[in-house]
Each structure stands twice: as structure tokens, then as C-alpha cells.
């Protein structure tokens, strides 16, 4: 059975961040049992609780038969293929793929928490998510996210 999953895409290292997000979206659409249903615009934002250059962010909606953990494994494999390293928490990154929601799944494990624990606090997640799924507005529960600096940066070609 298929579930609707939402994945946050972000990058702040590399010469062409739009190209990185394009390749990542294509990789998502190529996952087994998975269809890319929607992709938000790209959004530029400052890093949260970290230094480094601005991020380019987006959110993808997927219909997938992959379980949450299998999808997480696939996302981490895509990150690794794009040169993602994890030298320290919130380090700048070539590609960051966060599983935000997976159907109605509620998980709290050492590897994965669903819904994503900071989903309702961050403009770089909420603005692109609400662009493609406005019905999820009740998830925007955090304080201050509307004041975070973020700007739409155009479409992501796929």
C-alpha cells in the first residue's frame, strides 16, 4: 500500500545548489515503488543554529510503498552519493534530505522520529511544505518561524 511522504531537501555547499536539488529530486523519483507527486519552489534561507552560506531548500511529496525506515535508508544513500559528510551537528552540507512525514506514521526511535520533531518551527520547511500541501497548515505550531528570513528563489527543473 502506498503512503504520502514529504521530504525536505536542502543544500548550502557546492557551485550550483539548484542543480543539486534537481538531481536529488530526480533520485527521489527513481526510488523503487515511489512516485514524485509534487515539488515546491526553491527557497533561500539562512542556516538555523549554524554558520555557513545560505541554504537552498525545497519539499517533495512522494507516494511510496517504502516503509519509513526503508525510505530513510534510501534518503541517506542519496545524500552519500552527493558527497554528504557529517563531521558535526548542523555542519554545512552538499545535500540534506529529511523525512518530514510518512502517511500517518508516528515514530520515535533512535534513528527516526515522525513527524519530524522540528517540522513546525522552521520556515525553510514550512514555506515549501505549505506551498505544495496547504492542508498541512495545522502543523505550523512553532513560535517565530514566520519571522525567519526566507525568500522564494524560483522553480526547480526536473
C-alpha positions as CSV (number, residue, x, y, z in Angstrom):
1,X,0.0,0.0,0.0
2,X,1.2,3.5,-0.9
3,X,1.7,6.3,1.6
4,X,2.2,10.0,1.0
5,X,5.6,11.1,2.3
6,X,7.1,14.6,2.5
7,X,10.8,15.0,2.2
8,X,12.8,18.3,2.9
9,X,15.6,18.9,0.5
10,X,18.4,21.4,1.3
11,X,22.0,22.2,0.3
12,X,24.4,25.0,1.1
13,X,27.7,23.7,-0.3
14,X,28.5,23.5,-3.9
15,X,28.7,25.6,-7.0
16,X,25.1,25.1,-8.2
17,X,22.6,24.4,-5.5
18,X,19.6,24.4,-7.9
19,X,21.3,21.6,-9.9
20,X,21.9,19.7,-6.7
21,X,18.3,19.9,-5.7
22,X,17.3,18.9,-9.3
23,X,19.5,15.8,-9.2
24,X,18.1,15.0,-5.7
25,X,14.5,15.3,-6.9
26,X,15.3,13.0,-9.8
27,X,16.9,10.5,-7.5
28,X,13.7,10.6,-5.3
29,X,11.5,9.9,-8.3
30,X,13.7,6.9,-9.3
31,X,13.3,5.1,-5.9
32,X,11.5,1.8,-6.2
33,X,7.8,1.9,-5.5
34,X,7.9,5.7,-5.4
35,X,6.4,8.5,-7.5
36,X,7.3,12.1,-7.2
37,X,3.9,13.8,-6.8
38,X,4.9,17.5,-6.2
39,X,8.0,19.6,-5.8
40,X,7.9,23.0,-4.2
41,X,9.8,26.0,-5.4
42,X,13.3,26.5,-4.2
43,X,13.6,28.8,-1.1
44,X,16.7,30.5,0.1
45,X,17.3,30.8,3.8
46,X,20.0,31.4,6.4
47,X,21.3,28.4,8.3
48,X,19.4,27.7,11.6
49,X,21.6,27.2,14.7
50,X,24.7,27.0,12.5
51,X,27.1,29.0,10.4
52,X,27.9,28.8,6.7
53,X,26.4,30.0,3.5
54,X,22.6,30.3,2.9
55,X,20.7,27.1,2.1
56,X,18.6,26.4,-0.9
57,X,15.6,24.4,0.3
58,X,12.5,22.6,-1.2
59,X,10.0,20.0,-0.2
60,X,9.0,17.0,-2.3
61,X,5.7,15.0,-1.9
62,X,6.1,11.3,-2.7
63,X,3.7,8.4,-3.0
64,X,5.7,5.4,-1.9
65,X,5.4,1.8,-0.9
66,X,8.7,2.0,1.0
67,X,8.4,1.8,4.8
68,X,9.6,4.9,6.8
69,X,12.9,3.2,7.7
70,X,13.4,1.9,4.1
71,X,12.8,5.4,2.8
72,X,15.2,6.9,5.4
73,X,17.9,4.4,4.2
74,X,17.2,5.5,0.6
75,X,17.4,9.2,1.5
76,X,20.7,8.6,3.3
77,X,22.1,6.7,0.3
78,X,21.2,9.6,-2.0
79,X,22.9,12.1,0.4
80,X,26.0,9.9,0.4
81,X,26.0,9.8,-3.4
82,X,26.0,13.6,-3.3
83,X,29.1,13.7,-1.1
84,X,27.3,14.3,2.2
85,X,29.5,14.2,5.2
86,X,28.5,14.5,8.9
87,X,31.5,16.0,10.7
88,X,29.4,17.7,13.4
89,X,25.8,18.6,14.1
90,X,24.4,21.2,11.7
91,X,27.5,21.3,9.6
92,X,27.2,22.8,6.1
93,X,26.2,20.2,3.6
94,X,26.2,19.3,0.0
95,X,22.7,17.7,0.4
96,X,20.4,17.2,3.3
97,X,17.2,15.1,2.9
98,X,14.9,15.0,5.9
99,X,11.9,12.7,6.1
100,X,9.2,15.1,7.4
101,X,6.1,12.9,7.3
102,X,5.2,9.4,6.1
103,X,1.5,8.9,5.9
104,X,0.0,8.8,9.4
105,X,3.2,7.2,10.9
106,X,4.1,8.2,14.4
107,X,7.6,7.0,15.3
108,X,10.1,7.9,18.0
109,X,13.2,5.7,17.6
110,X,16.9,6.5,17.8
111,X,17.1,6.7,14.0
112,X,13.8,8.3,13.1
113,X,11.1,10.5,14.6
114,X,7.9,11.1,12.7
115,X,6.6,13.6,12.2
116,X,10.0,15.4,12.1
117,X,10.4,16.9,15.6
118,X,11.2,20.4,14.3
119,X,8.8,20.4,11.4
120,X,6.5,23.1,12.9
121,X,9.3,25.5,13.9
122,X,11.3,26.2,10.7
123,X,10.3,28.5,7.8
124,X,12.7,26.6,5.5
125,X,10.5,23.6,5.9
126,X,7.1,25.1,6.4
127,X,7.1,27.6,3.5
128,X,7.8,25.0,0.8
129,X,5.7,22.4,2.5
130,X,2.6,24.6,2.7
131,X,3.2,25.7,-1.0
132,X,2.5,22.1,-2.1
133,X,0.3,20.9,0.7
134,X,-1.6,23.9,2.2
135,X,-3.9,21.4,4.0
136,X,-1.0,20.8,6.4
137,X,-1.1,24.3,7.8
138,X,-2.1,23.0,11.3
139,X,1.4,21.6,11.6
140,X,2.9,25.1,11.7
141,X,2.8,25.1,15.5
142,X,6.2,26.7,16.4
143,X,6.8,30.3,17.5
144,X,8.7,32.7,15.4
145,X,9.0,30.7,12.2
146,X,7.1,33.4,10.3
147,X,9.8,36.0,11.1
148,X,12.7,33.8,9.9
149,X,14.4,35.1,6.8
150,X,13.4,33.2,3.7
151,X,12.7,34.0,0.1
152,X,11.4,32.1,-2.9
153,X,14.1,31.5,-5.4
154,X,12.3,30.1,-8.3
155,X,11.3,26.7,-9.7
156,X,13.5,23.5,-9.6
157,X,13.7,22.0,-13.1
158,X,13.2,18.2,-13.1
